[in-house]
Amino acid sequence: MFKNLLSIIRFDGKSFKSIVRNEQKELNISPVHSLGVAFKTATFGMGCFWGAESLYGATTGVLRTTVGYAGGTKEGPTYRNLGDHTEVLEIDYDPNVISFKDLLHLFWNNHEYGLTTPIKRQYMSLILYHDEEQKTIAEQSKIEEQIKRSPEVITTEIRAKTNFYPAEDYHQKYRLQGHRDLCDTLNLNSKLLQTSYVATKLNGYLAGVGGFEQFKSEVDTMGLTPTQKEYCNYYVEKNEGQGLYC
C-alpha cells in the first residue's frame, strides 16, 4: 500500500487529490484551520522568516504563524521594497501550553545569522513586544542571554510592536507550498495561508522540525485523511533533522 501510494504521490498528483477528495467526502473529514482556542501573540525577527516560521509551526502550543514586515516607518512595504522594515514572524500561541519565555528560548537559540553579528535591518534580531509583561520578560531574558555570551555583544533590539504587514502569499508557509498537491487538498487560499492551523503545523513538520514522534502526537488535531496522513508520515520521517535555513 505504502509503495503504491508513493507512486501515486510522485507521478500522478491527480490520483492523489482524487483519493483525498473521496476520503474527505466519505469520512466527513475537513482540514482544521482553527482550533478556537484563546491565544496571545509574539513577534520576532530572526533572519530569513521562512526558517523561523517552520521552527515555530512545529512547536507544541503554537496555533498560527504569519510572516511579514514590521518595525519600520514605510507604509505598505513589500519584499522588493522593504524600506526600513525587518522580516518578522507573528506567532499566535496558547499560553496554557507554552509561555512567552519558552518562545524566547527558541528565539535566542535559532537565529540564521547569529545574535552578535551585525546584519542589515532586513534580517536583524528583533523582539517586538505586545504588552508590558512581554517587554519585562524580553528585557530580562536578554540580560540573562548576554551573560551567557559575554564578551560578545548581543545585537537584538527590543521595541514595542506598532505595525505588521503580512508578506506576499508566496512567502507564507513556504516549505508547505512545495507540496502542491497536498496544499490543494487543504483548500488553502490567500487568507488561510496566513491563518490556518493545519498549514502552520505542516509547514514545520514537513520541513523536518519537531520529529516524527511529536508529529504523531499532534496529527489527529489537523483534520487529515488517511492518505494525507500517510503522505505526511513519509516526508516528516524523511526530512527529520534537516537544516532550517536557506
C-alpha positions in Angstrom: 0.0 0.0 0.0 2.7 2.5 1.0 4.8 1.9 -2.1 1.7 2.2 -4.3 0.7 5.4 -2.5 4.2 6.9 -3.1 3.9 6.1 -6.8 0.7 8.0 -6.9 2.1 10.9 -5.0 5.2 11.2 -7.1 3.8 10.6 -10.6 0.1 11.3 -10.6 -1.0 14.3 -8.5 -4.5 14.0 -9.9 -4.9 10.5 -8.4 -3.6 11.7 -5.1 -6.0 14.5 -5.0 -8.9 12.3 -6.1 -8.2 9.8 -3.4 -8.1 12.5 -0.8 -11.3 14.2 -2.0 -13.2 10.9 -1.9 -11.9 10.3 1.7 -12.9 13.7 2.8 -16.4 13.2 1.5 -16.9 9.6 2.6 -15.3 10.0 6.0 -16.6 13.6 6.6 -13.1 14.9 7.3 -12.1 18.5 6.7 -8.8 20.3 7.3 -8.7 22.1 10.6 -7.9 25.7 10.0 -8.7 27.0 13.6 -8.9 25.3 17.0 -10.9 28.1 18.5 -8.5 28.5 21.4 -7.8 31.7 23.2 -4.3 32.9 22.3 -1.6 35.5 22.8 0.8 36.8 20.1 4.5 37.2 19.9 6.5 38.9 17.1 10.2 38.1 16.4 12.8 38.9 13.8 15.4 36.1 13.4 16.8 36.4 9.9 15.0 34.9 6.9 11.4 34.3 8.0 11.0 31.0 6.1 13.1 29.1 8.6 11.6 30.8 11.7 8.1 30.0 10.5 8.8 26.3 10.2 10.6 26.3 13.6 7.7 27.7 15.5 5.0 26.0 13.4 6.1 22.6 14.6 6.3 23.8 18.2 3.6 22.4 20.6 1.3 25.1 21.7 1.7 27.3 18.6 -1.6 27.8 16.8 -0.8 30.1 13.9 2.2 31.7 12.2 2.3 34.6 9.7 5.4 36.0 8.1 5.6 39.7 7.3 7.4 43.0 7.7 7.4 45.3 10.8 9.4 47.7 12.9 9.8 50.4 10.3 8.0 53.5 9.1 7.4 52.8 5.4 3.7 52.4 4.6 2.8 49.2 2.7 6.3 47.5 2.4 6.9 44.7 0.0 9.7 42.2 -0.3 11.2 44.2 -3.1 10.6 47.5 -1.4 11.0 47.0 2.4 12.2 50.4 3.3 13.3 50.4 7.0 11.3 47.3 7.9 12.5 43.9 9.1 11.4 40.4 8.1 9.5 39.1 11.1 7.2 36.2 12.2 4.0 36.7 14.1 3.1 33.7 16.4 -0.3 33.1 17.9 0.2 30.7 20.8 -1.8 29.0 23.6 -0.3 30.4 26.9 -1.8 27.4 28.7 0.6 25.2 26.7 3.6 27.3 26.0 4.9 30.5 27.6 6.4 33.6 26.1 9.6 32.7 27.9 9.6 29.3 26.2 9.2 31.1 22.8 12.2 33.3 23.7 14.3 30.2 24.4 13.8 29.1 20.8 14.4 32.7 19.6 17.8 33.0 21.3 19.0 29.7 20.0 17.8 29.7 16.4 19.0 32.8 14.6 20.0 32.5 11.0 22.9 34.9 11.2 23.6 34.7 15.0 22.9 37.1 17.8 26.2 39.0 17.8 26.9 39.5 14.1 26.0 43.0 12.7 23.5 42.4 9.9 21.3 44.6 7.7 18.0 45.7 9.0 16.0 43.3 6.8 17.4 40.3 8.8 18.2 41.9 12.1 17.5 40.3 15.5 14.3 41.9 16.8 11.7 41.4 19.5 8.5 43.4 19.2 6.6 43.2 22.4 2.8 43.4 22.6 2.4 44.5 26.2 4.4 45.5 29.3 4.6 41.9 30.5 6.3 40.8 27.3 8.6 43.8 27.5 9.7 42.9 31.0 10.2 39.2 30.2 12.1 40.0 27.0 14.4 42.5 28.6 15.3 40.2 31.5 15.8 37.3 29.1 18.2 39.4 27.0 20.2 40.2 30.2 20.5 36.5 31.0 21.4 35.7 27.5 24.1 38.4 27.3 25.7 36.9 30.4 26.0 33.6 28.7 27.5 35.0 25.6 29.9 37.6 27.1 32.3 39.1 25.9 30.3 39.1 22.6 27.6 41.7 22.5 24.0 40.7 21.5 22.6 43.0 18.8 18.9 42.2 19.4 16.6 45.2 19.6 13.5 45.2 21.9 10.8 47.6 20.9 7.0 48.0 21.0 5.1 46.4 18.2 3.4 49.3 16.3 2.7 47.7 12.9 2.8 44.5 10.9 2.3 43.9 7.2 1.8 40.3 6.1 4.3 39.2 3.4 3.3 38.2 -0.1 1.5 34.8 -0.5 4.5 33.0 -1.9 6.4 33.6 1.4 3.6 32.2 3.6 4.1 28.6 4.7 7.0 28.5 2.2 8.0 24.9 2.9 4.5 23.6 2.8 3.8 25.2 -0.6 6.5 22.9 -2.0 3.9 20.1 -1.6 1.4 21.5 -4.2 -1.0 18.6 -4.3 -1.2 18.4 -0.6 -1.9 22.1 -0.4 -4.7 21.8 -2.9 -6.4 19.2 -0.7 -6.1 21.5 2.3 -8.2 24.1 0.5 -5.8 26.9 1.2 -6.5 30.4 -0.1 -4.6 33.7 0.4 -6.2 34.2 3.9 -5.7 30.7 5.1 -2.0 30.7 4.1 -1.7 33.3 6.8 -4.1 31.9 9.4 -4.6 28.1 9.0 -3.7 25.9 12.0 -3.1 22.8 9.8 -1.0 24.8 7.4 1.1 26.2 10.3 1.7 22.7 11.7 2.6 21.0 8.4 4.9 23.8 7.3 7.0 22.9 10.3 6.8 19.2 10.4 7.3 18.6 6.6 10.5 20.7 6.8 11.9 18.3 9.4 11.2 20.2 12.6 9.7 18.6 15.7 10.3 15.0 14.8 8.2 12.0 13.8 7.0 11.1 17.3 5.9 14.6 18.1 4.1 14.8 14.7 2.2 11.5 15.5 1.0 13.1 18.8 -0.5 16.1 17.1 -1.6 14.8 13.7 -5.1 13.9 14.8 -5.8 17.6 15.6 -5.2 18.6 12.0 -8.2 17.1 10.1 -6.2 14.9 7.7 -7.5 11.9 5.8 -5.7 8.5 5.9 -3.9 9.3 2.6 -2.9 12.8 3.7 -1.5 11.3 6.9 0.4 8.7 5.1 1.9 11.3 2.7 2.9 13.4 5.7 4.3 10.5 7.6 6.7 9.7 4.8 8.0 13.3 4.4 8.1 14.1 8.2 10.3 11.0 8.8 12.4 11.6 5.6 13.2 15.2 6.5 13.5 15.0 10.2 16.6 16.9 11.4 17.3 18.9 8.3 18.5 22.4 8.5 16.0 25.2 8.8 17.6 28.0 6.8 18.4 28.6 3.2 
